[in-house]
Amino acid sequence: MLIKTVLALTDGSKNSRSALRYAVEICRNFEASLHIISVVEDMPSYINLEVGAEFMAKIQETIKSEVVSCSGYCETSGISCTGVIRHGVPYEEIVAYAEEIDADLIVLSTHGHTGLSHILLGSVAEKIVRHAPCPVLTTRLDTKGWEIPECKDSVATNLI
């Protein structure tokens, strides 16, 4: 099996940073390139436009900072990466980007919804697994004793 392109997801959580650690190690072992994606879900139409625009601007800045930080962590780990931010339905945007970059593997975290909330809300991870154009590695919060990466800003980030 040859892995040349890995896609990792980030949302700023400890879970996603733990998954990023797996993605970086896989890229090191396979000498693969790493792409990081974060998706901003569109605001519902009933949200006040003025409040919604201000809120969305704050979310956009937070997510941009997270993607830049994680890209910096990857580069200090010796892995070159490209970070992107997309807007829309998370699983659809992630699957579409995986197809665009011809990803060989998607790495993402899951916190394992259970019971009624899982049935009613569904799971982004589950939808990605069902629709992805390549294999998907799902991880839980690190239990292997690995240090969860402290993502740091990097000037040399390829943020699209």
C-alpha positions in Angstrom: 0.0 0.0 0.0 1.3 3.4 -1.0 0.1 6.5 0.9 1.2 9.7 -0.8 -1.5 12.2 0.4 -3.1 12.3 3.8 -5.9 14.6 4.8 -6.4 15.5 8.5 -9.3 17.4 10.0 -9.1 19.9 12.8 -11.6 21.7 14.8 -9.4 23.0 17.6 -10.3 20.2 20.0 -7.8 17.9 21.9 -9.4 15.0 20.0 -8.5 16.6 16.6 -5.0 17.4 17.8 -4.5 13.8 18.8 -5.6 12.7 15.4 -3.2 15.1 13.9 -0.4 13.4 15.7 -1.3 10.1 14.0 -1.5 11.9 10.6 2.0 13.4 11.1 3.5 10.0 12.1 1.9 8.3 9.0 3.2 11.0 6.8 6.7 10.6 8.2 6.6 6.8 7.7 5.3 7.0 4.1 7.0 10.3 3.2 3.6 11.6 2.3 2.2 15.1 2.0 -0.3 16.3 4.6 -3.4 18.5 4.0 -5.3 19.9 7.0 -8.9 21.0 6.6 -11.4 22.8 8.9 -14.9 23.4 7.9 -17.1 26.4 9.0 -20.7 25.4 9.0 -23.0 28.0 7.5 -25.2 29.9 9.9 -28.9 29.1 9.9 -31.0 31.7 8.0 -33.0 32.7 11.1 -29.9 34.2 12.8 -29.9 38.0 12.8 -27.7 39.0 9.9 -25.8 41.7 11.9 -25.1 39.4 14.9 -24.5 36.5 12.6 -21.9 38.3 10.5 -19.9 39.4 13.6 -20.1 35.9 15.1 -19.1 34.3 11.8 -16.1 36.7 11.6 -14.9 35.6 15.0 -15.4 31.9 14.1 -13.5 32.4 10.9 -10.6 34.0 12.7 -10.4 31.3 15.3 -10.5 28.5 12.7 -7.8 30.3 10.6 -5.6 30.6 13.7 -6.1 26.8 14.4 -5.2 25.7 10.9 -2.2 28.0 10.9 -1.1 26.6 14.3 -1.5 23.0 13.3 0.4 23.7 10.0 3.2 25.1 12.1 3.2 22.0 14.3 3.5 19.8 11.2 6.4 21.8 9.8 8.3 21.7 13.0 7.8 17.9 12.9 9.4 17.8 9.4 6.2 17.4 7.5 5.2 20.0 4.8 1.5 20.6 4.8 -1.3 22.7 3.2 -4.1 24.1 5.3 -7.6 24.9 4.0 -10.8 26.3 5.4 -14.1 25.5 3.7 -17.6 26.7 4.3 -20.7 24.4 4.1 -21.8 21.1 5.3 -18.7 19.6 7.1 -18.8 16.0 5.7 -19.7 17.1 2.2 -16.8 19.6 2.1 -14.3 17.1 3.6 -15.3 14.4 1.1 -15.1 16.9 -1.8 -11.7 18.1 -0.7 -10.4 14.6 -0.3 -11.5 13.9 -3.9 -9.9 17.2 -5.2 -6.5 16.3 -3.7 -6.8 12.6 -4.5 -6.3 11.7 -0.8 -5.0 8.2 0.0 -6.1 8.4 3.6 -8.3 10.6 5.8 -7.4 10.9 9.5 -10.0 12.3 11.9 -11.0 12.1 15.5 -14.3 10.9 16.9 -15.7 11.4 20.4 -18.1 8.5 19.9 -21.7 9.8 20.3 -23.9 7.1 21.8 -27.6 6.5 22.3 -30.3 8.9 21.2 -28.1 11.9 20.4 -26.2 9.7 17.9 -29.4 8.6 16.3 -30.9 12.1 16.1 -27.8 14.1 15.2 -25.7 11.6 13.3 -22.0 11.8 13.2 -19.7 13.8 10.9 -17.1 11.0 11.2 -19.7 8.3 10.3 -20.8 10.2 7.2 -17.2 10.7 6.1 -16.5 7.0 6.5 -19.6 6.2 4.4 -18.9 8.7 1.6 -15.1 9.0 1.5 -13.2 8.2 -1.7 -10.4 6.5 0.3 -9.8 4.7 3.6 -10.5 6.6 6.8 -8.6 6.3 10.1 -10.7 7.4 13.1 -9.1 8.0 16.5 -10.2 8.7 20.0 -8.5 11.1 22.4 -5.0 9.8 22.8 -4.7 6.8 25.1 -1.2 5.7 24.0 0.7 8.1 26.2 1.6 10.4 23.3 1.8 14.0 24.1 -1.0 15.9 22.4 0.7 18.4 20.0 0.9 22.0 21.2 0.3 23.7 17.9 2.3 26.8 17.4 2.0 29.5 14.8 4.3 29.3 11.7 5.1 31.9 9.2 5.8 29.3 6.5 2.2 28.0 6.3 0.4 27.3 3.0 -3.1 28.4 3.9 -5.4 28.4 1.0 
